[in-house]
Amino acid sequence: MALNRLLPLATMCLMLGTAIAWAPDASASNGHRGHDNGARVVDDRAISLDEAVAQAERRYKARAVKAEEKHHGDRVEYRIRLLGDDGRVFEVRVDAATGRED
């Protein structure tokens, strides 16, 4: 009887341990984007893609229909496609390091 009570608890602990082992690198949330041959790669982005989308939607009073991240060497650019109230679709480019539109 006691074994029947412990088995679900042991299974849950095992599953939790597996979930922790597969969790993303906690350092990714504070500007570090992983490892490069053992050395830590520091991300110098001033603005995230989500923040860039929100900024563009507010500025242009439009709705984002597509947003993507493009890499140009060490430079990261966000391309945000917006749909205006007039039905016009246009694209805004935001520099990830500065948060400024290109």
C-alpha atoms as one frame of an Amber mdcrd trajectory, in Angstrom:
protein
   0.000   0.000   0.000   2.763   2.480   0.873   4.506   1.645  -2.405   1.333
   2.588  -4.325   1.446   6.033  -2.709   5.160   6.554  -3.360   5.145   5.519
  -7.004   3.215   8.595  -8.269   5.440  10.862  -6.174   8.605   9.213  -7.496
   7.304   9.478 -11.067   6.513  13.156 -10.599   9.994  13.835  -9.163  11.588
  12.019 -12.085   9.530  14.015 -14.580  10.368  17.278 -12.817  14.055  16.436
 -12.928  13.798  15.804 -16.654  11.961  19.098 -17.180  14.669  20.973 -15.307
  17.372  19.257 -17.327  15.696  20.358 -20.581  14.920  23.923 -19.464  16.479
  26.655 -21.615  19.657  28.320 -20.414  18.575  30.723 -17.679  21.239  33.192
 -18.756  19.404  33.750 -22.057  16.963  36.086 -20.338  19.633  38.527 -19.197
  21.342  39.281 -22.472  23.441  36.177 -22.879  22.466  34.092 -25.875  24.335
  30.875 -25.288  27.861  29.669 -25.762  30.403  29.941 -28.540  33.134  27.295
 -28.185  32.908  27.557 -24.417  33.018  31.364 -24.325  29.920  33.265 -23.338
  28.364  35.351 -26.118  26.949  38.645 -24.853  23.965  40.059 -26.670  24.044
  43.842 -26.970  20.439  44.359 -28.001  18.773  47.449 -26.636  15.336  46.265
 -27.694  13.675  42.873 -28.175  11.608  41.879 -31.200   8.414  42.093 -29.116
   9.343  45.595 -27.934  10.136  46.679 -31.502   6.747  45.400 -32.700   4.898
  47.249 -29.927   6.885  50.419 -30.659   6.094  50.272 -34.392   2.392  49.538
 -33.801   2.111  52.556 -31.478   4.072  54.904 -33.720   2.226  54.085 -36.930
  -1.147  53.219 -35.393  -1.039  49.963 -37.352  -1.165  46.238 -36.666   1.872
  44.023 -37.151   1.174  41.126 -39.506   4.726  39.760 -39.647   7.910  40.316
 -37.677  11.299  38.706 -38.152  14.894  39.015 -37.091  17.594  39.395 -39.750
  21.324  39.069 -39.140  23.864  41.130 -41.069  27.198  39.952 -39.678  27.217
  41.116 -36.050  24.304  43.495 -36.633  20.718  42.419 -35.906  17.775  44.102
 -37.574  14.069  43.559 -36.986  11.764  43.735 -40.005   8.181  44.414 -39.085
   5.400  44.308 -41.660   2.458  46.485 -40.647  -1.129  46.822 -41.837  -2.469
  50.374 -41.632  -6.076  51.421 -41.066  -6.237  52.373 -44.753  -5.404  48.779
 -45.773  -1.859  49.668 -46.826   0.894  47.166 -45.937   4.354  48.559 -45.259
   7.585  47.469 -43.631   9.577  49.085 -40.839  13.159  48.144 -40.013  14.437
  48.562 -36.455  18.064  48.264 -35.379  18.129  45.884 -32.388  21.218  47.515
 -30.850  19.802  51.040 -30.805  16.029  50.630 -31.099  16.029  53.168 -33.944
  14.280  52.733 -37.239  16.446  52.455 -40.315
